[in-house]
Amino acid sequence: MTLIESAPASAPPTTGAPAALRGEHLRLAYGRDAVVVADASVDLRAGEVTVLAGPNGSGKSTLLRALARLHTPQSGTVALPDGDARALDARAFARRVTLLSQHRPVPGGVTVREVVQYGRHPHRPRWRGTDDDGPRAVAWAMAVTGVVGMADRPADELSGGELQRVWLAGSLAQDTRVLLLDEPTNHLDLRYQVEVLDLVRDLAQEHGVAVGVVLHDLEQAARLADRLVLLHRGAVVGDGRPRDVLTAATLSEVYGLRVEVSLDVHGDVRIHPVGRRPRARTP
């Protein structure tokens, strides 16, 4: 399959602010030779949602982890507005950037409230156990994620979807200006998928948070993103407005099957993969 040239159809709208977090010319590998991301650059800006999309193995989750300083680049830089992110120690960086990863261990012997309070760890002074703004941040995070009613339940008794919302609450309680989310709608039913994505939009639009999020669902990605970065075989092959990046030609090449793309009456992007069997038509 021929690699598509990386070129956005048109630049997406931006806030005009400098990048709140920038990855520049990142080369990411596991071991010496297993290169996952060859040369990727991405800017996350205050008040914008940037979605990383692409097939399995395209490098999007690895790129997100590199932005969170959990994967050391072979080359390239991760920078905050005031300089190289490597200049900060782990606690200082965690007060600026938080990541909700796909896979977290289920904590035993702790309540939901205690799990959410873990998000305040970077803000606690080393020699005392609380921080002044902690109660407000925890209460807000639990309220917006809908987990207040389960505050005293043991975390290890929750369903996968309930636990995902609790982990999201903990990430929000960390109260950073950059929020990284890896497949935040996994394990959630339709209602909570919609609510989580609405919350992500609110964080960007109303609170000025710079959000970077990995999503598999291309239609969800198109509805959520201000900027969509499409990856294929470790390279950025599209970067711009969703409707400019998610074209039939590009998606057919990237996913290796015929993909049709249309806009519905609301102007939302609709993705129609064409398999060996034709879609059933209603009379």
Secondary structure, DSSP 4 states (H G I P E B T S, - for coil): -PPPP---SSPPP--SSPEEEEEEEEEEEETTTEEEEEEEEEEEETT-EEEEE-STTSSHHHHHHHHTTSS--SEEEEEETTEEGGGS-HHHHHTTEEEE-S--PPPSS-BHHHHHHGGGGGGS-TTSS--TTHHHHHHHHHHHTT-GGGTTSBGGGS-HHHHHHHHHHHHHHT--SEEEEESTTTT--HHHHHHHHHHHHHHHHHH--EEEEE-S-HHHHHHH-SEEEEEETTEEEEEE-HHHHS-HHHHHHHHTS-EEEEE-TTS-EEEEE--SSPPP---
